[in-house]
Amino acid sequence: MPQHGEQIGPTPDWLPHERPLLPGSPSTPYFPTSFRIVHGLISLLIGVTGSLGAALVQVNLPAIQGSLGLTPTQGAWLTTIYVMTNISMNLLLVKYRQQFGIRRFALVFLSIYTLAAFAHLALDNFPMALALRAISGVGAAALTALAMFYMLQAFPASFRMGALVLGVGVSQLGAPLARVISTGLLDAAYWHGLYALEACLAAACLAAVALFRLPQGVRIHVFEGTDALTFALLGGGLGLIVAVLGLGRIVWWFEAPWLGWCLAAAIILLAAGVLVEHRRAHPLIDTRWVATGAFLRFCLNVALVRVILAEQSVGAAGLMSALGLAQEQQRLLYAIVLAATAAGIVISAMTLNQKTLAPQFLLSVLLIAVGSFLDAGATPQIGPVNLFVSQALLAFAAAMFLGPSFMFGIGQLLTRGLGSIITFSVMFGVAQNLGGLFGAAMLGTFQTVRTQVHAVGLAERLTGADPSVAATLQGYAGVYASTQADPAFRAADASALLTQQLTQQANVLAFNDVFLVVGVVALLQFFYAGFLFFLLARRMAAAAPPTTLPARETA
């Protein structure tokens, strides 16, 4: 019976700079410049593929729902189940790499993702679509790590921190890219074009990984029988929370009793999983580290930033949809967002070090606040051109935030010990995913409630006795004079048009409330995170050894 941590197979005689940092990661041998460029391009391909597939479904969900005849609730399940399996698989990915090797890890999970992508082209019913989205979530869970490992091979050791930021950051490009190219894909082949692109990109990734395999690393025995129990408990609990956050706004929180049962079951499963992990000698999750104040504050800050970044998907995108603007009209806006995202990734990677880590994090939060406040003055006459600056700031901030938050977590991991790498990997992903889902759910719910409040307030001010309202209705009725002879029908059409405008105005006012809330929360987090960084700097200064003065000054 192999012992936990026992090495599997022989390892090459690596030079010191070639040795992998820890089991499950590839070695870093010297590559000529041409090979480094190829590895960097493969990293970009994998990172974009992993995020683009999910984004294409999210952005074009109405078209997919219509083609398959799905209800809004069923459509929401397609995106939710993808996140459910994706977030749960993170519990096992690191151990899989450590025991079976990085090469098998790459080929197995990319094969799963590719097969699921091609199978999407044949789907014609909801159960099949749901199963394939779940399988896609499993396969895509590995792509972020693969993109990071390939990017590490593309740069020398002196730029390792920047390479990590680039490798993690390229996955941010998928969401804006999906909005730029979706219209052309739908025009060319309707929803089949979306899945065809995802399948072709997945096949290209698989071919690239098979031709340019990552260098061999160290393999060790890490899997234990209790891992299956932990995965069932923690994975099940996280999946149920994702289901509640993903569907709550659609079925409405207090109208569907199953949401409460799912939340209660999730709490029980997570508590049982934590109890099992706390008693293990080699746990998946280091519960003692997770319970420390520093780690909890780190997770809270990461989750909070993802919450306020939901302004992009819920706020700006929702506002454009409420105003009836088509994706074709928003293409230039999201091209600018894509460029700003790429700029944020590159600038963060080039400038990030120990001294700029805190400033980058704080600047990203401050830019989110500025962008949100710029959006808070929206009117029904607003167009995509009015959001160029604010959304570019938000996209730049979202890309810049990822690097310092990831590196700050790595710093905490190094102080704890590399044995807790699974804990860091899982918790960083959970904080990001749940933060984004919670932000979208809460901001969407807030917008819905505020729309009703504003609609009631506006309706109370519109009475037939008001001369201005009567004149407006008379003017609207005149619009239908050439097509509607009956005065009663013209009056009804005029009332319907006024109600439509009132609803649109209420929606815009509600989105302004969302933007203001996001801006205020971002400012509060800016001051909170700044205070934490100040305390950390003081603690580090106090722990630093005193500087030895020259003998002459001492005398």
C-alpha positions as CSV (number, residue, x, y, z in Angstrom):
1,M,0.0,0.0,0.0
2,P,1.7,3.2,-1.1
3,Q,2.1,5.9,1.5
4,H,0.6,9.4,1.1
5,G,3.2,11.7,-0.5
6,E,5.3,8.8,-1.8
7,Q,6.9,9.6,-5.2
8,I,5.7,7.7,-8.3
9,G,8.3,6.7,-10.8
10,P,11.8,8.1,-11.5
11,T,12.4,11.8,-12.2
12,P,14.9,13.3,-14.6
13,D,18.1,14.8,-13.3
14,W,16.9,18.4,-13.4
15,L,19.0,21.4,-12.9
16,P,18.0,23.6,-10.0
17,H,16.1,26.1,-12.1
18,E,14.3,23.3,-14.0
19,R,12.8,21.5,-10.9
20,P,9.0,22.0,-10.6
21,L,7.9,24.1,-7.7
22,L,5.6,21.4,-6.3
23,P,4.1,18.0,-7.4
24,G,1.5,18.4,-10.1
25,S,3.2,21.3,-11.8
26,P,5.5,21.0,-14.9
27,S,9.2,21.4,-14.8
28,T,10.7,24.5,-16.4
29,P,13.5,23.5,-18.8
30,Y,15.2,26.0,-21.2
31,F,13.2,26.5,-24.4
32,P,14.4,28.5,-27.5
33,T,12.5,31.7,-28.3
34,S,10.4,30.0,-31.0
35,F,9.1,27.4,-28.5
36,R,8.4,30.1,-25.9
37,I,6.3,32.0,-28.4
38,V,4.4,28.8,-29.3
39,H,3.7,28.1,-25.6
40,G,2.5,31.6,-25.0
41,L,0.1,31.4,-28.0
42,I,-1.2,28.0,-26.7
43,S,-1.8,29.6,-23.3
44,L,-3.8,32.4,-25.0
45,L,-5.8,29.8,-27.0
46,I,-6.6,27.6,-23.9
47,G,-7.5,30.6,-21.7
48,V,-9.9,32.2,-24.2
49,T,-11.5,28.8,-25.1
50,G,-12.2,28.0,-21.5
51,S,-14.1,31.3,-20.8
52,L,-15.6,31.8,-24.3
53,G,-17.7,28.7,-24.3
54,A,-19.6,29.6,-21.2
55,A,-19.8,33.2,-22.2
56,L,-21.3,32.4,-25.6
57,V,-24.1,30.5,-23.9
58,Q,-24.7,33.2,-21.3
59,V,-24.8,36.0,-23.8
60,N,-27.0,34.2,-26.4
61,L,-29.3,32.4,-23.9
62,P,-32.5,33.8,-25.4
63,A,-31.6,32.4,-28.9
64,I,-30.8,29.0,-27.4
65,Q,-34.0,29.0,-25.3
66,G,-36.1,29.9,-28.4
67,S,-34.5,27.2,-30.6
68,L,-35.0,24.5,-28.0
69,G,-38.4,25.7,-26.8
70,L,-37.2,26.3,-23.2
71,T,-38.7,28.4,-20.4
72,P,-36.6,31.1,-18.7
73,T,-36.2,28.7,-15.7
74,Q,-34.9,25.9,-18.0
75,G,-32.6,28.4,-19.7
76,A,-31.2,29.5,-16.4
77,W,-30.4,25.9,-15.5
78,L,-28.1,25.6,-18.6
79,T,-25.8,28.3,-17.2
80,T,-26.2,27.3,-13.6
81,I,-25.4,23.6,-13.9
82,Y,-22.2,24.5,-15.8
83,V,-21.0,26.5,-12.8
84,M,-22.2,23.8,-10.4
85,T,-19.9,21.1,-11.9
86,N,-17.1,23.5,-12.6
87,I,-16.8,24.8,-9.0
88,S,-17.1,21.3,-7.6
89,M,-14.4,19.8,-9.8
90,N,-11.8,22.2,-8.3
91,L,-11.8,20.0,-5.2
92,L,-10.1,17.2,-7.1
93,L,-8.1,18.9,-9.9
94,V,-4.9,19.5,-7.9
95,K,-4.7,16.0,-6.5
96,Y,-5.4,14.6,-10.0
97,R,-2.4,16.5,-11.4
98,Q,-0.2,15.4,-8.5
99,Q,-1.0,11.7,-8.8
100,F,-1.5,11.2,-12.6
101,G,0.8,13.9,-13.9
102,I,0.3,17.1,-15.8
103,R,0.4,15.5,-19.3
104,R,-2.5,13.1,-18.6
105,F,-4.3,15.8,-16.8
106,A,-4.2,18.0,-19.9
107,L,-5.2,15.4,-22.3
108,V,-8.0,13.8,-20.3
109,F,-9.8,17.0,-19.4
110,L,-9.4,18.6,-22.8
111,S,-10.7,15.4,-24.4
112,I,-13.8,15.6,-22.1
113,Y,-14.4,19.2,-23.0
114,T,-13.9,18.6,-26.7
115,L,-16.3,15.6,-26.8
116,A,-18.9,17.6,-25.0
117,A,-18.5,20.6,-27.3
118,F,-19.0,18.5,-30.4
119,A,-21.9,16.7,-28.9
120,H,-23.6,20.1,-28.4
121,L,-24.0,20.2,-32.2
122,A,-26.4,17.3,-32.1
123,L,-28.5,18.3,-29.1
124,D,-32.2,18.8,-29.7
125,N,-33.8,18.6,-26.2
126,F,-33.5,20.0,-22.8
127,P,-32.2,16.9,-20.8
128,M,-29.4,16.4,-23.4
129,A,-28.4,20.1,-23.3
130,L,-28.4,20.0,-19.5
131,A,-26.2,16.9,-19.3
132,L,-23.7,18.3,-21.9
133,R,-23.4,21.7,-20.1
134,A,-22.6,19.8,-16.9
135,I,-19.9,17.7,-18.7
136,S,-18.5,20.9,-20.2
137,G,-18.2,22.4,-16.7
138,V,-16.1,19.4,-15.7
139,G,-13.8,19.7,-18.6
140,A,-13.5,23.5,-18.5
141,A,-12.5,23.4,-14.9
142,A,-8.9,22.4,-15.9
143,L,-8.4,25.0,-18.6
144,T,-7.4,27.9,-16.4
145,A,-4.6,25.9,-14.8
146,L,-3.4,24.7,-18.2
147,A,-3.3,28.3,-19.5
148,M,-1.2,29.3,-16.5
149,F,1.2,26.4,-16.9
150,Y,1.7,27.1,-20.6
151,M,2.3,30.8,-20.0
152,L,4.9,29.9,-17.4
153,Q,6.8,28.0,-20.1
154,A,6.7,31.1,-22.4
155,F,8.8,33.4,-20.2
156,P,12.1,33.1,-18.3
157,A,12.3,32.7,-14.5
158,S,12.9,36.4,-14.1
159,F,9.4,37.2,-15.3
160,R,7.6,34.3,-13.4
161,M,5.3,36.6,-11.5
162,G,4.2,38.4,-14.6
163,A,3.7,35.1,-16.4
164,L,1.4,33.9,-13.6
165,V,-0.7,37.0,-14.0
166,L,-0.9,36.7,-17.7
167,G,-1.7,33.0,-17.5
168,V,-4.6,33.6,-15.0
169,G,-5.7,36.8,-16.8
170,V,-6.2,35.5,-20.3
171,S,-9.4,33.7,-19.2
172,Q,-10.9,37.2,-18.7
173,L,-11.0,37.8,-22.4
174,G,-13.8,35.4,-23.2
175,A,-16.7,37.4,-21.9
176,P,-16.2,40.6,-23.9
177,L,-15.1,38.6,-26.9
178,A,-18.4,36.6,-26.9
179,R,-20.4,39.9,-27.1
180,V,-18.3,41.1,-30.0
181,I,-18.6,38.0,-32.2
182,S,-22.0,36.6,-31.2
183,T,-24.0,38.6,-33.8
184,G,-21.9,37.3,-36.7
185,L,-22.1,33.7,-35.5
186,L,-25.9,33.9,-35.0
187,D,-26.3,35.4,-38.5
188,A,-24.2,32.7,-40.1
189,A,-25.5,29.6,-38.5
190,Y,-27.9,30.6,-35.7
191,W,-27.2,28.9,-32.4
192,H,-25.3,26.1,-34.1
193,G,-22.6,28.6,-34.9
194,L,-22.0,29.2,-31.2
195,Y,-21.4,25.6,-30.5
196,A,-19.5,25.0,-33.7
197,L,-17.0,27.7,-32.7
198,E,-16.6,26.3,-29.2
199,A,-16.1,22.8,-30.6
200,C,-13.5,23.9,-33.1
201,L,-11.6,25.9,-30.4
202,A,-11.6,22.9,-28.1
203,A,-10.3,20.6,-30.8
204,A,-7.5,23.2,-31.6
205,C,-6.6,23.2,-27.9
206,L,-6.5,19.4,-27.8
207,A,-4.3,19.3,-30.9
208,A,-1.9,22.0,-29.6
209,V,-1.6,20.2,-26.2
210,A,-0.9,16.9,-27.9
211,L,1.8,18.4,-30.1
212,F,3.4,20.6,-27.5
213,R,3.1,18.7,-24.2
214,L,4.0,20.3,-21.0
215,P,7.4,19.1,-19.5
216,Q,7.3,16.2,-17.1
217,G,6.8,17.0,-13.4
218,V,6.9,15.1,-10.1
219,R,4.1,12.6,-9.4
220,I,3.2,11.5,-5.8
221,H,0.5,9.3,-4.2
222,V,-2.2,11.7,-2.8
223,F,-5.6,10.2,-3.3
224,E,-7.3,8.6,-0.3
225,G,-10.6,6.8,0.1
226,T,-12.0,9.7,2.3
227,D,-11.5,12.1,-0.7
228,A,-14.7,10.6,-2.3
229,L,-16.7,11.4,0.9
230,T,-15.3,14.9,1.1
231,F,-16.0,15.6,-2.6
232,A,-19.6,14.4,-2.2
233,L,-20.2,16.6,0.8
234,L,-18.3,19.8,-0.1
235,G,-19.0,19.5,-3.8
236,G,-22.7,18.8,-3.2
237,G,-23.0,21.7,-0.8
238,L,-21.3,24.2,-3.1
239,G,-23.4,23.0,-6.1
240,L,-26.6,23.5,-4.1
241,I,-25.5,27.1,-3.2
242,V,-24.8,27.8,-6.9
243,A,-28.2,26.5,-7.8
244,V,-29.9,28.8,-5.3
245,L,-28.0,31.8,-6.5
246,G,-28.4,31.0,-10.1
247,L,-32.2,30.3,-10.0
248,G,-33.4,32.5,-7.1
249,R,-33.9,35.6,-9.2
250,I,-35.7,33.7,-11.9
251,V,-38.2,31.7,-9.8
252,W,-38.1,34.4,-7.1
253,W,-36.7,33.9,-3.7
254,F,-39.9,33.5,-1.6
255,E,-42.1,31.8,-4.3
256,A,-40.1,28.6,-4.6
257,P,-39.9,26.5,-1.4
258,W,-37.2,24.2,-3.0
259,L,-34.7,27.1,-2.7
260,G,-35.0,27.0,1.1
261,W,-34.6,23.2,1.1
262,C,-31.5,23.4,-1.1
263,L,-30.0,26.1,1.1
264,A,-30.6,24.1,4.2
265,A,-29.2,20.9,2.7
266,A,-26.1,22.9,1.5
267,I,-25.4,24.1,5.0
268,I,-25.7,20.6,6.4
269,L,-23.4,19.1,3.7
270,L,-20.8,21.8,4.0
271,A,-20.8,21.5,7.8
272,A,-20.4,17.7,7.6
273,G,-17.6,18.1,5.0
274,V,-15.7,20.6,7.2
275,L,-16.0,18.3,10.1
276,V,-14.6,15.3,8.1
277,E,-11.8,17.5,6.8
278,H,-10.9,18.8,10.2
279,R,-10.2,15.3,11.5
280,R,-8.1,14.1,8.6
281,A,-4.3,13.9,8.6
282,H,-4.1,14.8,4.9
283,P,-7.2,16.9,4.2
284,L,-8.3,18.4,0.9
285,I,-9.2,21.6,2.7
286,D,-6.9,22.9,5.4
287,T,-9.7,24.0,7.8
288,R,-7.3,25.5,10.3
289,W,-5.9,27.8,7.7
290,V,-9.3,28.7,6.3
291,A,-10.5,29.7,9.8
292,T,-7.7,32.2,10.3
293,G,-8.6,35.9,10.1
294,A,-6.1,36.7,7.4
295,F,-7.4,34.0,5.1
296,L,-11.0,35.0,5.7
297,R,-10.3,38.6,5.0
298,F,-8.5,37.6,1.8
299,C,-11.5,35.6,0.6
300,L,-13.9,38.4,1.6
301,N,-12.0,41.0,-0.4
302,V,-11.9,38.7,-3.5
303,A,-15.6,37.9,-3.2
304,L,-16.5,41.6,-2.7
305,V,-14.7,42.7,-5.8
306,R,-16.5,40.0,-7.8
307,V,-19.8,41.2,-6.3
308,I,-19.3,44.8,-7.4
309,L,-17.9,43.7,-10.8
310,A,-21.4,42.2,-11.5
311,E,-22.1,45.8,-12.5
312,Q,-20.8,44.8,-15.9
313,S,-23.1,41.8,-16.6
314,V,-26.2,43.0,-14.6
315,G,-25.9,46.7,-14.7
316,A,-24.6,47.9,-18.1
317,A,-25.7,44.9,-20.1
318,G,-29.1,44.9,-18.4
319,L,-29.6,48.6,-19.1
320,M,-28.8,48.2,-22.8
321,S,-31.3,45.3,-22.9
322,A,-34.0,47.3,-21.1
323,L,-33.6,50.1,-23.6
324,G,-34.1,47.6,-26.5
325,L,-30.6,47.9,-27.9
326,A,-29.5,44.9,-30.0
327,Q,-26.1,43.2,-29.7
328,E,-25.1,44.6,-33.1
329,Q,-25.5,48.1,-31.7
330,Q,-23.3,47.2,-28.7
331,R,-20.4,45.6,-30.7
332,L,-18.1,48.6,-30.6
333,L,-18.7,49.0,-26.8
334,Y,-17.6,45.5,-26.1
335,A,-14.7,45.8,-28.5
336,I,-13.5,48.7,-26.3
337,V,-14.2,46.6,-23.2
338,L,-12.1,43.7,-24.8
339,A,-9.2,46.1,-25.5
340,A,-9.4,47.6,-21.9
341,T,-9.4,44.1,-20.5
342,A,-6.3,43.1,-22.5
343,A,-4.6,46.3,-21.4
344,G,-5.3,45.7,-17.8
345,I,-3.9,42.2,-17.9
346,V,-0.7,43.3,-19.7
347,I,-0.1,46.4,-17.5
348,S,-0.7,44.4,-14.3
349,A,1.7,41.7,-15.4
350,M,4.4,44.2,-16.4
351,T,4.2,46.3,-13.2
352,L,3.2,43.8,-10.5
353,N,5.8,43.2,-7.7
354,Q,5.8,43.3,-3.9
355,K,5.7,47.1,-3.8
356,T,2.9,47.5,-6.4
357,L,0.7,44.7,-5.2
358,A,-1.4,46.8,-2.8
359,P,-1.6,49.9,-5.1
360,Q,-2.8,47.8,-8.0
361,F,-5.5,46.2,-5.8
362,L,-6.7,49.5,-4.4
363,L,-6.6,51.2,-7.8
364,S,-8.8,48.5,-9.3
365,V,-11.4,49.0,-6.6
366,L,-11.3,52.7,-7.0
367,L,-11.7,52.5,-10.8
368,I,-14.8,50.3,-10.2
369,A,-16.3,53.0,-8.0
370,V,-15.5,55.8,-10.6
371,G,-17.0,53.8,-13.4
372,S,-20.1,53.0,-11.5
373,F,-20.7,56.6,-10.5
374,L,-20.2,57.6,-14.2
375,D,-23.0,55.2,-15.1
376,A,-25.4,56.4,-12.4
377,G,-26.7,59.3,-14.5
378,A,-28.3,57.2,-17.2
379,T,-31.5,58.4,-19.0
380,P,-33.7,56.6,-21.6
381,Q,-31.8,58.4,-24.3
382,I,-28.5,56.8,-23.3
383,G,-26.6,54.7,-25.9
384,P,-23.6,52.5,-26.0
385,V,-21.3,55.5,-26.8
386,N,-22.2,57.0,-23.4
387,L,-20.8,53.9,-21.7
388,F,-17.4,53.7,-23.5
389,V,-15.4,55.4,-20.7
390,S,-17.1,53.8,-17.7
391,Q,-17.1,50.3,-19.0
392,A,-13.5,50.6,-20.2
393,L,-12.6,51.6,-16.6
394,L,-14.5,48.7,-15.2
395,A,-12.9,46.2,-17.6
396,F,-9.5,47.5,-16.9
397,A,-10.1,47.3,-13.2
398,A,-11.5,43.7,-13.4
399,A,-8.3,42.6,-15.3
400,M,-6.0,44.4,-13.0
401,F,-7.6,43.1,-9.8
402,L,-7.0,39.5,-10.6
403,G,-3.2,39.7,-10.6
404,P,-2.6,41.3,-7.2
405,S,-5.4,39.2,-5.5
406,F,-3.9,36.0,-6.9
407,M,-0.4,36.9,-5.9
408,F,-1.5,38.0,-2.4
409,G,-3.1,34.6,-2.0
410,I,0.1,32.9,-3.2
411,G,2.1,35.0,-0.6
412,Q,-0.2,33.7,2.1
413,L,0.2,30.2,0.8
414,L,4.0,30.4,0.9
415,T,3.8,31.4,4.6
416,R,1.5,28.5,5.3
417,G,3.4,25.9,3.3
418,L,2.9,24.5,-0.2
419,G,1.0,21.5,1.3
420,S,-2.1,23.8,1.4
421,I,-2.0,24.5,-2.4
422,I,-5.4,22.6,-2.8
423,T,-7.0,24.8,-0.1
424,F,-5.8,28.0,-1.9
425,S,-6.8,26.7,-5.3
426,V,-10.3,25.7,-4.2
427,M,-11.0,28.7,-2.0
428,F,-9.8,31.3,-4.5
429,G,-12.1,29.7,-7.2
430,V,-15.0,29.5,-4.7
431,A,-14.6,33.2,-3.6
432,Q,-14.5,34.3,-7.3
433,N,-17.4,32.1,-8.5
434,L,-19.7,32.6,-5.6
435,G,-18.9,36.3,-5.3
436,G,-19.8,36.8,-9.0
437,L,-23.0,34.7,-8.6
438,F,-24.0,36.4,-5.4
439,G,-23.4,39.9,-7.0
440,A,-25.5,39.1,-10.0
441,A,-28.3,37.6,-7.9
442,M,-28.4,40.5,-5.4
443,L,-28.0,43.3,-7.9
444,G,-30.5,41.8,-10.2
445,T,-33.0,41.4,-7.4
446,F,-32.4,44.9,-6.2
447,Q,-33.0,46.2,-9.7
448,T,-36.3,44.4,-10.0
449,V,-37.5,45.7,-6.6
450,R,-36.5,49.2,-7.4
451,T,-38.2,49.1,-10.8
452,Q,-41.5,48.3,-9.0
453,V,-40.9,51.1,-6.5
454,H,-40.2,53.6,-9.3
455,A,-43.0,52.4,-11.4
456,V,-45.5,52.9,-8.6
457,G,-44.1,56.4,-7.8
458,L,-44.2,57.5,-11.5
459,A,-47.7,56.1,-11.9
460,E,-49.0,58.0,-8.9
461,R,-47.9,61.3,-10.5
462,L,-49.7,60.5,-13.8
463,T,-53.4,61.2,-13.5
464,G,-55.9,61.9,-16.2
465,A,-56.7,65.3,-14.6
466,D,-53.2,66.5,-15.1
467,P,-53.3,68.7,-18.2
468,S,-49.7,67.7,-19.3
469,V,-50.7,64.0,-19.1
470,A,-53.9,64.6,-21.0
471,A,-51.9,66.5,-23.7
472,T,-49.4,63.7,-23.9
473,L,-52.1,61.1,-24.3
474,Q,-53.8,63.2,-27.0
475,G,-50.5,63.5,-28.9
476,Y,-49.9,59.7,-28.7
477,A,-53.4,59.1,-29.9
478,G,-52.7,61.3,-32.9
479,V,-49.8,59.0,-33.9
480,Y,-52.4,56.2,-34.5
481,A,-54.9,58.4,-36.3
482,S,-53.9,57.1,-39.7
483,T,-54.1,53.5,-38.8
484,Q,-56.9,53.4,-36.2
485,A,-60.3,55.0,-36.9
486,D,-62.0,54.1,-33.5
487,P,-61.2,56.9,-30.9
488,A,-61.6,54.4,-28.1
489,F,-58.9,52.1,-29.6
490,R,-56.7,55.1,-30.2
491,A,-57.0,56.1,-26.6
492,A,-56.1,52.6,-25.5
493,D,-53.1,52.5,-27.7
494,A,-51.9,55.8,-26.4
495,S,-52.3,54.6,-22.8
496,A,-50.3,51.5,-23.6
497,L,-47.5,53.5,-25.2
498,L,-47.4,55.8,-22.1
499,T,-47.3,52.8,-19.8
500,Q,-44.4,51.3,-21.9
501,Q,-42.5,54.6,-21.5
502,L,-43.2,54.7,-17.8
503,T,-41.9,51.1,-17.4
504,Q,-38.8,52.0,-19.4
505,Q,-38.2,55.1,-17.2
506,A,-38.7,53.0,-14.0
507,N,-36.1,50.5,-15.3
508,V,-33.5,53.2,-16.0
509,L,-34.0,54.8,-12.6
510,A,-33.6,51.3,-11.0
511,F,-30.4,50.7,-12.9
512,N,-29.1,54.1,-11.7
513,D,-29.8,52.9,-8.1
514,V,-27.8,49.8,-8.9
515,F,-24.9,51.8,-10.2
516,L,-25.0,54.1,-7.1
517,V,-25.0,51.1,-4.7
518,V,-22.1,49.5,-6.5
519,G,-20.1,52.8,-6.4
520,V,-20.7,53.2,-2.7
521,V,-19.8,49.6,-1.9
522,A,-16.7,49.9,-4.0
523,L,-15.7,53.0,-2.0
524,L,-16.3,51.3,1.3
525,Q,-14.2,48.4,0.2
526,F,-11.4,50.8,-1.0
527,F,-11.1,52.2,2.5
528,Y,-11.5,48.8,4.2
529,A,-8.8,47.2,2.0
530,G,-6.6,50.3,2.4
531,F,-6.9,50.0,6.2
532,L,-6.0,46.3,6.0
533,F,-2.9,46.9,3.8
534,F,-1.9,49.7,6.2
535,L,-2.1,47.3,9.2
536,L,-0.1,44.7,7.2
537,A,2.6,47.1,6.4
538,R,3.0,48.2,10.0
539,R,3.1,44.6,11.1
540,M,5.8,43.8,8.6
541,A,7.8,46.8,9.5
542,A,7.6,45.8,13.2
543,A,8.7,42.3,12.4
544,A,11.6,43.4,10.3
545,P,15.1,43.1,12.0
546,P,16.5,46.5,13.1
547,T,19.0,48.0,10.7
548,T,22.6,47.8,12.1
549,L,24.2,51.3,12.2
550,P,27.8,51.8,11.3
551,A,30.3,51.8,14.2
552,R,31.1,55.5,13.8
553,E,27.4,56.5,14.1
554,T,26.9,54.1,17.0
555,A,29.8,55.8,18.9
